[in-house]
Amino acid sequence: MAVEIVLLGEVSARVDGRPVDLGPSRQRCVLAALAVDAGRLVPADRLVERVWGADTPRRGRATLHSHVSRLRKAFGGALPVVHRSDGYVLEVEAEQTVDLVRFQALRDRARRADDAEQVAPLTEALALWRGEPLTGVNGEWVEGERDRWQQERWAAEHDLTDVLLRLGQGEELVAQLSARAARHPLDERVAGQFMLALHRAGRTADALAHYRQVRERLAEDLGTDPGAALQELHQRILDTDPALTPPATAPGGRSAPVPRQLPAPPRWFTGRGAELARLDEALGGTSGTVLISAIGGAGGIGKTWLALRWAHQHAERFPDGQLFVDLHGFNPTEEPMAPESAMRGFLDALGVDSGRIPPALDAQAALFRSLVADRRMLIVLDNAATTEQVVPLLPGSPSCTVLVTGRARLVSLIDRHGARHLQLDALPGAEARALLAARLGADRVTAEPAAVDDLVELCGGYPLALSITARTAVTGTPLAEVAAELRELGLATLDHDTDPAASLPAVLSWSLRRLTDEQRTVFGLLGVAPGPDTTLPAVSALTGLPAARARKALAALEEASLLERQPGGRYAMHDLVRAYAATTAHDLPDDVREAALVRVMDFHLHTACAADRLLEPQRPLLEPTPPAPGVHPHPLADAAAATAWLRAERPTLLATQRAAAALGRHRVVWHLAWALNTFHLRQAHRHDGIAAWRAALDAATHLPDDPFLRSCAHRHLGYACAQLGLREEAAAHLDRALSLAVQQNDATEQAHTHLILTYVSEGWGDSRKALEHARQALDHYQSLGNPLWEGEALNAAGWCAAQLGDLDTARDLCGAALALQRHHRFTEGEATTLDSLGLIAHRAGDHRQALDHYEEALARYRTLGNAYQVANTLENLGHPHAALGQDDQARKTWQEALELFREQGRDNDAERVRGQLDALDEQSHTARR
């Protein structure tokens, strides 16, 4: 079914040409908030903020889900809104479905085309507008988007007018521009367009009169004169030549040439709409100073392509010429060009006799500034290495614009000369696919979509990598084979033996030349450090450098565009840059590389252990071996800080465990599983938990001197398997754990395993078996004299008794458990037992008492940050609400539980709660009838 969504006017939709009833304004706003990002994941929090802003209801996410459900029904199942992770995706072909996206695509297509080819897409884009955008919905986000889109429409109208004027039209545009000038009397771009159209229509006197009106209005309303561009157009009209400025005169009285030095535009340039727009904004906002835009980024990321694309798009705005020079800042065979050489080339291009060029660079620069003063020129300084190369080549006139590209962030150019820095990153997925389509042909890309997805993922959107891959595939090699080779051989497939410029490793290597030995070492070690990103404390541990020196090295790598600093003080490399860094690490001595890995592993392990102690102080303390000399755990103030650190470092900690296994550091592997267990359980990271304990069990087989490690790993792995529904594997591991504990005569391990078997057996529906395990656990704990463990076993036995209908025994057991836990201030144990007492009260018909117990348990779980048990208790809490006829409270509680179950990937639990909500809705509907 064909779905059409209209945002450029009254928000509406059609399915196969039939209108869809979108419901109230908020619901329409949900559709609009999804449609503007069609095809991309929109986090739930962002959707809630867009729809409600500061008026977000207390149960915003639940209400959001209800709106999404109603929209699905309204579209008759044709609206593919998919819930993923922590948000929603409108899975449609965005350009064909959403008029706003089509408008933006057509506008971008026009910006990439020659003048004659811009008219059709711009005309089609503007024809999509049916009135004020987002009519029928309200809110802060709506107002902001509405203004932004109107500005985009306004820019597209300007662009179309400019194109038509460049193509020779004039008289045809007079009426349209007259009305536009009346609506926007202070807009100088509109004034210029109107004046040019009048002049071309033979109404030069009217054009000059309009200039006088604009000048007087600007002086009266704003206290300013027209800008340089409008003044220059006025002068051209006075001189009866609208196309050309009066020829400049070179020293010696000769007519100065107009240099056109731009290399050809990049043939396969795609995307970069946001970056081109930022350059456009800078050009439109300059006033009184030279506009300098510095485009930075790693080698092969597309800096020169972007500069040339933008320069050719705006060449007509620089009628006095365009100068271009490659400064060879990063070149395999040449040293960076001296500014004297570049300056001599510019002066030659401007027609200066060699005998009149002064010998000193300062005098040459002064002559250059004099020659270009008040001329509308573009100067492109490509591949700059240092600010010293650039500064002498800067003009002094605000009529000139400068584009600088380079891998290094030219900080003094930014600080002292006001350069606007634009950091270029990898292409997003859609633009990366477009680049492959441009190189290989749309038909071939369409024929192998899965292989194209693999290539985009493996290249990480890196333009040079994509181009090299396309060059390999253009010979006819199937894309699937190209992807398979890239996956298997990695960076080696992007190398070239004879042409360094066609080799990604070679291109990246040029960035290392200006680094110190210490900085190159840090770069290499970052390539082999575990995890997708890192932090300053971790880098200090990895390198063995003091924090100040490590920070300085990171700053140097960031300035060289080899590293990106991200929010939260984290540092990351593009995957391909990281792969190259890893190859340089192999040039380091083996002992240096291994010592660095040991230090960073110890840093993460010991910080994770400290975090675990803060999360669960009552847990048995199992200390790993001391860290390597000079390594200190990251300081954590409290449990909240510990949870935040574990969340941020979660991928890195799992990667650290894998790296430790590869290095044969088996105790590190085991202790990481132990240190992360509480966090994994509370945050419902069940897949992470099972992976960690599988690695720990394998590590334990290499440590036969400590049998406890194997039994403990079997026990935790069995529980992790049970949580994921792997019943046979869970049973095998738990049986093995119990057998080992008996063989070792380890009463503690026997008790712990019986307790786990209690939870697992009850989850599998065998409450009698579960009660047997609970009583055996209780016997062991009582003999060991540990009141906290005894309390857990008492509660487990009470829960099982309640499941079997023996509520009096259950109440006594859980009451005894709660007394022990409160006496010893065991918060998590209290929460678990209160949850059990809530069940007992509910089963006994005392629903208000059940509410009290459940709410008290819920408060404790929230304090602990135990998201897994929060979801469980919320589900439990809904039942007494429903029993008391409190349908709204039950619905609200179950909606929150449903959302948490979905976030945690607990599909069976989510389906069960969804059924409870449906039953509640049906019951309410029946009651109303």
Buried (B, 14 or more C-beta within 10 A) or exposed (E): EEBBBBBBBBBBBBBEEEEBEBBEBBBBBBBBBBBBBBBBBBEBBBBBBBBBBEEBEEBBBBBBBBBBEBBBEBBEEBBEBEBEEBBBBBBBEBBEBBBBBBBBBBBBBBBBBEBEEBBEBBBBBBEBBBEEBBBBBBBEBBEEBBEEBEEBBBBBBBBBBBBBBBEEBBEEBBEBBBEBBEEEBEBBBBBBBBBBBBBBBEBBEBBBEBBEEBBEBBEEEEEEEBBBBBBBBBEBBEEEEBEEBEEBEBBEEEEBBBBEBBEEBBEBBBBBBEBBBBBBEBBEEBEEEBBBBBBBBBBBBBBBBBBBBBBBBBBEEBBBBBBBBBBBBBBBEEEBBBBBEBBBBBBBBBBBEEEEBEEEBEEBBBBBBEBBBBBBBBBBBBBBBBBBBBBBBBBBBBBBBBBBBBBBBBBEBBEEBEBBBBBBBBBBBBBBBBBBBBBBEEEBBEEBEEBBBBBBBBBBBBBBBBBBBBEBBEEEEEBBEBBBBBEEEBBEBBBBEEEBBBBBBBBBBBBBBBBEEBBBBBBBBBBBBBBEBBBBBBBBBBBBBEEEBBBBBBBBBBBBBBBBEEEEEBBBBBBBBBBBBBBBBEEBEEEEBEEBBBBBBBBBBBBBBBBBBBBBEBBEEBEBEEBBEEBEBBEBEEBEBBBBBBEBBBEBBBBBBBBBBEBEBBBBBBBBBBBBBBBBBBBBBBEBBBBBBBBBBBBBEEBEEEBBBBBBBBBBBBBBBBBBEBEEBBBBBBBBBBEBBBEBEBBBBBBBBBBBBBBBBBBBEBBEBBBBBBBBBBBBBBEEEBBBBBBBBBBBBBBBBBBBEBBEBBBBBBBBBBBBBBEBEBBBBBBBBBBBBBBBBBBBEBBEBBBBBBBBBBBBBBEBBBBBBBBBBBBBBBBBBBBBEBBEBBBBBBBBBBBBBBBBBBEEBBEBBBEBBEEBEEEEEEEEE
